Each structure stands twice: as structure tokens, then as C-alpha cells.
Amino acid sequence: MILLEIGNRILAETVDSLINAPPPEEDDKDEKEEKKAGAEKPKKKPFDVHLCDFDGVTYRVLTEFKDNANFMTVLMNVPPYADIKDQGAETAFKETFGDTVTSAIDGYSVAVQINLDTLDKKEETVNKIKVMKHIVLGGVFKHWYNKLAKGESKGEHFKFDLRADTTVYFVSDEKGERMTTIFALDFSEKVDKVLAKVFMQEFVDGRRTLGFAPPVTWGVQPPSELQKWGITENKGATLGYISFPILKPHVASAEKIDRIVGVLAGFRTFLQYHIKCSKSYFHSRMRARVVNLLKVLNRAKVEDPEKDKTKGKKTISGKTFRRAA
């Protein structure tokens, strides 16, 4: 198994193409007239593109010319933002993007606006925008793990829908020594459900070969921690529940917290990726097997025996020899 990059590569390439684009040419008549009128900055061509992620998150990147400058605005819509806004998502976003944060238009959750004419740290800006989704969603995980590290999470709990088929639960024990993170998973396709169960069992069995791995539990029935929400049985709407107990030693430093957030915030995407890769591998093996079987069948083909009798056989002298009927 491999860990996926946390950023959106298409978003990064789109933003990079705008930030590092060459200055616009001034051959157009309209641009020449603007320059004569006193415009100091050449106006870039308008740009507006929409991007979609696999988990319902959408982006919009656009440029506009105002106040004698070229601006790029990046908007992102995160479906569960209303639920997680006050649980570390908004704070993490503002801490990362600072003064570039602007108000989002209808249909979007967050937005940043950047002056392309005065931007200095281009590569750093691209890398930040690339991980916008991770910053917002990971901010929730970081918020609760920071509370665990500070001992402020005694008996508290919170849940939100990471995506339409996945719910994340944070449950702290009464002593504030452990924060159990639970993923309630489901899949729309039958094959995905079967493969997901296999992967989940591998996570549980991983502790047998890795003694230092944290305990992970997987089951069809909900764990006891979910009784805080009145969930005591699985009524068929969920494939199963996987629990990751996070202890205080796991969040002893900011580096450890960032490492845990990077893994768990992208866990659902990690699982989906490996399921798709497994299905692709199975299909390639099946196609290769079919090709081999066709080769065997082609080699096994023989001509009609009756037709073979009429042809006869050639002797060493070149004469045709036929058997008598």
C-alpha cells in the first residue's frame, strides 16, 4: 500500500499556469487604448474554470481586473463546512492563508484572493492552494487532537459527514487520555463492499506483524462509543465501523499531530484509491488469462478429418497417395 499526496494536482497545475503566466501582449486595440488612458498594469485575459473532486468537493478558479491590478480568486465548496466551521476548519483556513482570505460567493464555503501583479512567493502559494481541502477538513482532526494533547477533551464528542457515505466520530474518554476516531463506512457497489471488508481486516491484522502499530478495530456492529448518539446497532445503512484510538503519547508534539492528521484525514480517499487499484489489477489479470486461453484454443484447432482424406498425402517421389475407402 502507498500513501497518497494530500493535494489536488489539477488545481495546482491550474493555479500555477495563472501565477507563472507570461505578461499579456499589448497588441490589441483595447489594451492600447487602456494604456493611453493611464492604465499602469496590462490586463490579463479573463479566466474561469470549475473543478470537481471525487468526494463532492468543488473548486472554482477565476481572474478579474480591478483597482488597476490582476486578481486571482480560488473558491472551494466543502459539503460539511457548515458543521465543521466552528470545529477548527475556519481557524485552520485563516491561519494558513491570512490576509488573502476573502468572502465566498453563494454556493462556496471558503475563498482566497491573490494579487497576481505583486505576488512574490509563487511556489509557496501554489502549494498552499493545492492542499486547501486538507487544510479545512484536517483542521477538524487537528482541533480535536490538540484538545486531547492539552487535556481539554474529557467526555466530549463530535461527528460530521466527511462525504455522503462516510461519517467521522470523535469520542473522548472521561479522563481525557484517549480520543477514539471512528469511521462509519459504506459503498454503493457490491464489489467495493467486498474489497473494503478485506482491507479493513488487514488493518486489524497488521498489529500481529507490527508490534508498534496502534490498535485498530473493525466490525459490522457499532462500537460502544457511539452510544452517545444513540447508535446501538447497524440497521444495514452502513457497511461497518473502523476505530482508531489516539492516545496522548501519539499527540505529544505538533509534528506527531500533523502526521496523524495527514493519515486519518485522507483515510477514506486512501481506501477508495486502493479499492480501484485492486479492481484494475483483477481486470488486467482476467484479460491476460482470456488472451492465453484463446491462444490455446487456436493451437488446438484442426482441419476437418473428412476434408483431410480427400487431399491425400505426398510421397517422397512427389506422387499423391490416398487411402482406399
C-alpha positions in Angstrom: 0.0 0.0 0.0 1.1 3.6 -0.6 0.1 6.9 0.9 -1.4 9.4 -1.5 -0.4 13.0 -1.8 -2.8 15.2 0.1 -3.1 17.9 -2.6 -5.2 18.3 -5.8 -2.7 18.1 -8.7 -5.2 19.5 -11.3 -5.9 22.5 -9.0 -2.2 23.1 -8.5 -1.5 23.0 -12.3 -4.4 25.4 -12.9 -3.2 27.9 -10.3 0.4 27.6 -11.4 -0.5 28.3 -15.0 -2.1 31.6 -13.9 0.6 32.7 -11.4 3.5 31.9 -13.8 1.8 33.0 -17.0 3.8 35.4 -19.1 2.7 39.1 -19.2 -0.1 39.7 -21.7 0.7 41.2 -25.0 -0.4 44.7 -25.7 -1.2 44.3 -29.4 -5.0 44.6 -29.0 -6.6 47.9 -29.7 -8.5 47.9 -26.4 -5.3 47.3 -24.4 -3.6 50.2 -26.3 -6.5 52.5 -25.5 -6.3 51.5 -21.8 -2.6 52.2 -21.7 -3.2 55.7 -23.3 -5.9 56.3 -20.7 -3.3 55.8 -17.9 -3.7 52.1 -17.0 -0.3 51.0 -15.5 -0.9 47.3 -15.4 -1.6 45.2 -18.6 -4.9 43.5 -18.2 -4.8 39.7 -18.4 -7.4 37.7 -20.3 -10.4 36.6 -18.2 -10.2 33.0 -16.9 -13.0 31.0 -15.2 -12.8 27.2 -14.6 -14.7 24.8 -12.4 -13.1 21.7 -10.9 -14.6 18.7 -9.2 -13.2 16.2 -6.7 -14.4 12.6 -6.2 -15.8 13.3 -2.7 -18.2 16.1 -3.6 -15.7 19.0 -3.1 -15.8 21.5 -5.9 -13.4 24.4 -6.9 -13.7 27.5 -9.0 -10.7 29.5 -10.2 -11.2 32.8 -11.9 -9.3 36.0 -12.6 -10.5 39.6 -12.7 -9.1 43.1 -13.3 -10.0 45.6 -10.6 -8.3 48.6 -8.9 -5.7 48.6 -11.7 -4.5 45.1 -10.8 -5.0 41.5 -11.8 -6.5 39.3 -9.2 -7.0 35.5 -9.0 -9.8 34.1 -6.8 -9.9 30.5 -5.8 -13.2 29.3 -4.2 -13.9 25.9 -2.7 -17.1 24.2 -1.7 -16.9 21.6 1.1 -20.3 20.0 1.8 -19.9 19.5 5.6 -18.4 23.0 6.1 -21.4 24.3 8.0 -21.0 21.6 10.6 -17.2 21.9 10.9 -16.7 25.6 10.6 -16.5 26.2 14.4 -14.6 22.9 15.0 -11.2 24.1 13.7 -11.9 24.3 10.0 -12.3 28.1 9.7 -9.4 28.7 12.1 -7.1 26.5 10.2 -8.0 28.1 6.9 -7.5 31.6 8.2 -4.2 30.7 9.9 -2.8 29.3 6.6 -4.0 32.0 4.1 -4.0 35.1 6.3 -4.9 38.3 4.5 -5.7 36.6 1.3 -8.9 35.2 2.7 -12.0 36.8 1.2 -15.7 36.3 1.4 -17.0 33.4 -0.6 -19.9 33.8 -3.1 -23.1 31.8 -2.9 -22.5 28.0 -3.4 -19.0 28.0 -2.0 -17.6 27.7 1.5 -14.2 29.4 1.5 -12.3 31.7 -0.9 -8.9 33.3 -1.3 -8.0 36.3 -3.5 -4.4 36.9 -4.6 -2.9 39.9 -6.4 -1.0 38.4 -9.3 0.9 41.6 -10.0 2.6 41.8 -6.6 2.8 38.1 -5.7 6.4 37.1 -4.7 6.2 33.6 -3.1 4.7 31.9 -6.1 5.7 28.3 -5.4 4.6 28.6 -1.8 1.2 30.0 -2.8 0.6 27.1 -5.3 1.5 24.6 -2.6 -0.9 26.1 -0.1 -3.8 26.3 -2.6 -3.1 22.7 -3.7 -4.0 21.5 -0.2 -7.0 23.7 0.5 -9.3 20.7 1.2 -6.8 19.1 3.5 -6.4 22.3 5.5 -10.2 22.7 6.0 -11.0 19.0 6.7 -7.7 18.3 8.5 -8.4 21.4 10.7 -11.2 19.4 12.4 -8.9 16.5 13.2 -6.2 18.8 14.4 -8.7 20.7 16.6 -9.7 17.6 18.5 -6.2 16.1 18.8 -5.0 19.4 20.1 -7.7 19.3 22.8 -6.5 15.8 23.6 -2.9 17.0 24.0 -4.0 19.8 26.3 -6.3 17.7 28.4 -9.4 19.6 27.4 -11.4 16.8 25.8 -12.8 15.0 28.8 -16.0 13.3 27.9 -16.6 15.4 24.7 -17.7 14.1 21.4 -18.4 15.3 17.9 -19.4 13.9 14.5 -19.7 15.1 10.9 -20.3 13.6 7.4 -16.9 13.5 5.7 -18.8 12.6 2.5 -22.2 11.2 1.6 -21.2 7.6 2.5 -18.7 8.3 5.4 -19.3 9.7 8.8 -16.5 10.5 11.2 -16.9 10.4 15.0 -14.6 11.8 17.7 -15.2 10.4 21.2 -13.0 11.2 24.2 -13.0 9.1 27.4 -13.9 10.6 30.7 -10.3 11.0 31.8 -9.2 12.8 28.6 -6.5 10.3 27.9 -7.8 8.9 24.6 -9.6 10.2 21.6 -11.2 7.4 19.6 -11.7 8.3 15.9 -14.4 6.2 14.2 -15.2 6.0 10.5 -18.6 4.7 9.6 -18.1 3.4 6.0 -20.4 2.4 3.2 -20.1 1.8 -0.6 -22.6 1.8 -3.4 -21.1 -1.0 -5.4 -21.1 -4.7 -4.2 -17.6 -5.4 -5.3 -16.3 -2.3 -3.4 -18.0 -3.6 -0.3 -16.3 -6.9 -0.5 -12.9 -5.4 -1.1 -13.3 -2.9 1.6 -14.0 -5.6 4.2 -10.8 -7.3 3.1 -8.8 -4.1 3.5 -10.3 -3.4 6.9 -9.4 -6.8 8.2 -5.9 -6.2 7.0 -5.7 -3.1 9.2 -6.8 -5.1 12.2 -4.3 -8.0 11.5 -1.5 -5.5 10.9 -0.8 -5.4 14.6 0.3 -9.0 14.5 3.3 -8.2 12.3 3.8 -4.6 13.5 4.1 -4.6 17.3 4.3 -0.8 17.5 1.1 -0.2 15.4 -1.8 1.3 17.3 -4.8 -0.9 18.0 -7.4 -0.8 15.2 -10.8 -2.5 15.4 -13.3 -3.2 12.6 -16.8 -4.6 12.9 -20.2 -4.6 11.4 -21.9 -3.6 14.7 -21.2 -0.1 16.0 -18.6 0.2 18.8 -19.8 1.2 22.3 -18.5 4.8 21.9 -21.4 5.5 19.5 -24.0 5.1 22.3 -23.5 8.8 22.9 -25.5 9.3 19.7 -28.0 6.5 20.5 -26.4 4.2 17.9 -26.5 0.7 19.3 -27.0 -1.5 16.2 -26.3 -1.5 12.5 -29.6 -1.4 10.6 -28.0 -2.0 7.3 -27.2 1.5 6.2 -23.5 1.1 7.0 -21.0 -1.4 5.8 -19.1 -1.3 9.1 -17.1 0.8 11.6 -13.4 1.1 11.9 -11.9 2.7 15.1 -8.5 4.3 15.6 -7.8 5.0 19.3 -5.5 8.0 19.6 -3.6 8.2 22.9 -1.9 11.2 24.5 1.6 9.9 23.6 0.5 9.9 19.9 -0.1 13.7 20.1 2.8 14.7 22.3 4.2 17.2 19.7 3.0 19.3 16.8 4.9 17.1 14.4 3.1 13.9 15.6 -0.3 15.6 15.4 0.4 16.7 11.8 1.5 13.2 10.9 -1.7 11.7 12.4 -3.9 14.3 10.7 -2.3 13.7 7.4 -3.1 10.0 7.6 -6.6 10.0 9.1 -8.0 13.0 7.2 -7.2 11.2 3.9 -8.1 7.7 5.1 -11.3 7.5 3.1 -9.6 8.6 -0.1 -6.7 6.2 0.6 -9.2 3.3 0.9 -11.1 4.3 -2.2 -7.8 4.5 -4.2 -6.7 1.1 -3.3 -10.1 -0.5 -4.0 -10.0 1.0 -7.5 -6.4 -0.2 -8.0 -7.3 -3.7 -6.9 -10.2 -3.8 -9.3 -8.0 -2.6 -12.1 -5.4 -5.3 -11.3 -8.1 -8.0 -11.2 -9.4 -6.9 -14.6 -5.9 -6.9 -16.2 -5.3 -10.4 -14.9 -8.6 -11.6 -16.3 -7.9 -10.1 -19.7 -4.4 -11.7 -19.7 -6.0 -15.0 -18.8 -8.5 -14.8 -21.6 -5.8 -14.0 -24.1 -3.8 -17.1 -23.0 -7.0 -19.3 -23.3 -7.6 -18.0 -26.9 -4.1 -18.9 -27.8 -4.6 -22.4 -26.5 -7.9 -22.8 -28.5 -6.2 -21.5 -31.7 -3.4 -24.1 -31.3 -6.0 -26.8 -30.8 -7.9 -26.1 -34.0 -7.5 -28.9 -36.6 -8.9 -29.2 -40.1 -12.0 -31.3 -40.9 -10.9 -35.0 -40.9 -13.2 -35.8 -43.9 -11.7 -33.0 -45.8 -8.2 -34.2 -44.9 -8.9 -37.6 -46.5 -9.7 -36.1 -50.0 -6.4 -34.2 -50.0 -4.3 -37.3 -49.6 -0.6 -37.3 -48.8 2.5 -36.7 -50.8 5.1 -39.5 -51.1 8.9 -38.9 -51.3 8.7 -39.0 -55.1 6.0 -36.4 -55.2 3.1 -38.6 -56.0 -0.2 -38.3 -54.2 -1.2 -41.2 -52.0 -4.8 -41.8 -51.0 -6.2 -44.5 -48.7 -8.9 -46.7 -50.1 -12.3 -46.2 -48.8 
